[in-house]
Amino acid sequence: MAEELKINPLRKYLREDKLPHFFCAGCGCGQVLNYYLQALDELKMDPEQMLHMGGVGCTARIPIYIKTDMFHGVHGRTLAWATGVKMVRPDLPVVIFAGDGDLSSIGGNHWIHACRRNLDVTVVMVNNMNFAMTGGQVAPTTPEESKTMTTPYGSSEPRFDVCSLAVAAGATHVERWTTAHPVQCKKAMERALQHKGFSLIEIVSQCPTHYGRYALKTGDPVKTMEYIQSVTYLKEQGEKMTVQEKEGKLALGQFVCEDKPIYIGSNMEL
Ligand SMILES: Cc1ncc(C[n+]2csc(CCOP(=O)(O)OP(=O)(O)O)c2C)c(N)n1
């Protein structure tokens, strides 16, 4: 172990007895875990003094590999538990890993109200543009016209811009990056961990197994990442782009970072 730590000091945060991990080859969840552990390490935060949560899904399994107290439960309900936890332990840092389906579909109601209340938690949402764990079904984040397992002729639904929705609902720290932005992801997570209030870090990520296979007709992670690159742009670049050029694409960057009172429940004194 000492030798392994010399090669990668982040291994000290890993729950080695859970390895090998369950992610498919080329999945972005391993990258997200890596960026997150780098952020913890940079801030010298001890995951054993924190609570991590995951609902159900590939992304929701990320915290299983961290040495920490973890709540792994029902699909979509992490923010309901997190609200309860923060009512009794407002001091405890709570970090949730959620898939785009977990957060914005079944968990959408809990999520928008947690944003509205400015619950003091960090949510890392991996947007792989589909319900991955169950086999690649269409999700609220699936780009229009994309073929998925359940939309073989292409999705006819407009998709959610999760970051815009979070900002509109009242979240006080919102950023979007892709797995191809390691430094930006790490820094965004550091800001989120230090932020008092609701932080949402959306990471657009490759799912070569399902989104790649159904929508892009490739199982190649690199090609899937190249696709993501082609449908995202930096927020600052967007200022010089036309509405037509931005159509169907997602902006990357920080959308809000502000201080507002956090939710402490009703009739409670801190
Ligand atoms: C209450 C409930 N409804 C549905 C399911 C089935 N289910 C398990 S994982 C999943 C989708 C996961 O997709 P997402 O949240 O986007 O995460 P990903 O696997 O893509 O990371 C679904 C629908 C479930 N486990 N529980």
The ligand as a MOL file (V3000), in Angstrom:
LIG
                    3D

  0  0  0     0  0            999 V3000
M  V30 BEGIN CTAB
M  V30 COUNTS 26 27 0 0 0
M  V30 BEGIN ATOM
M  V30 1 C -37.9480 4.3740 -7.4900 0
M  V30 2 C -37.1490 3.7700 -8.6120 0
M  V30 3 N -37.5210 3.9810 -9.8790 0
M  V30 4 C -36.7870 3.4880 -10.8910 0
M  V30 5 C -35.6790 2.7280 -10.6170 0
M  V30 6 C -34.9010 2.1430 -11.7640 0
M  V30 7 N -33.6700 2.8420 -12.0160 0 CHG=1
M  V30 8 C -32.5140 2.4640 -11.4420 0
M  V30 9 S -31.2050 3.3540 -11.9650 0
M  V30 10 C -32.2150 4.2570 -12.9960 0
M  V30 11 C -31.6740 5.2800 -13.9380 0
M  V30 12 C -30.4030 5.8830 -13.5450 0
M  V30 13 O -30.1390 6.9580 -14.4320 0
M  V30 14 P -29.4340 8.2280 -13.9050 0
M  V30 15 O -30.0440 8.6860 -12.6470 0
M  V30 16 O -29.3760 9.2210 -15.0130 0
M  V30 17 O -27.9920 7.7220 -13.5240 0
M  V30 18 P -26.8650 7.0280 -14.4400 0
M  V30 19 O -27.0520 5.5490 -14.2580 0
M  V30 20 O -27.1060 7.4800 -15.8430 0
M  V30 21 O -25.5950 7.5460 -13.8620 0
M  V30 22 C -33.5340 3.8620 -12.9070 0
M  V30 23 C -34.6630 4.4310 -13.6810 0
M  V30 24 C -35.3120 2.5340 -9.2810 0
M  V30 25 N -34.2190 1.8550 -8.9300 0
M  V30 26 N -36.0640 3.0620 -8.2930 0
M  V30 END ATOM
M  V30 BEGIN BOND
M  V30 1 1 1 2
M  V30 2 1 2 3
M  V30 3 2 2 26
M  V30 4 2 3 4
M  V30 5 1 4 5
M  V30 6 1 5 6
M  V30 7 2 5 24
M  V30 8 1 6 7
M  V30 9 2 7 8
M  V30 10 1 7 22
M  V30 11 1 8 9
M  V30 12 1 9 10
M  V30 13 1 10 11
M  V30 14 2 10 22
M  V30 15 1 11 12
M  V30 16 1 12 13
M  V30 17 1 13 14
M  V30 18 2 14 15
M  V30 19 1 14 16
M  V30 20 1 14 17
M  V30 21 1 17 18
M  V30 22 2 18 19
M  V30 23 1 18 20
M  V30 24 1 18 21
M  V30 25 1 22 23
M  V30 26 1 24 25
M  V30 27 1 24 26
M  V30 END BOND
M  V30 END CTAB
M  END
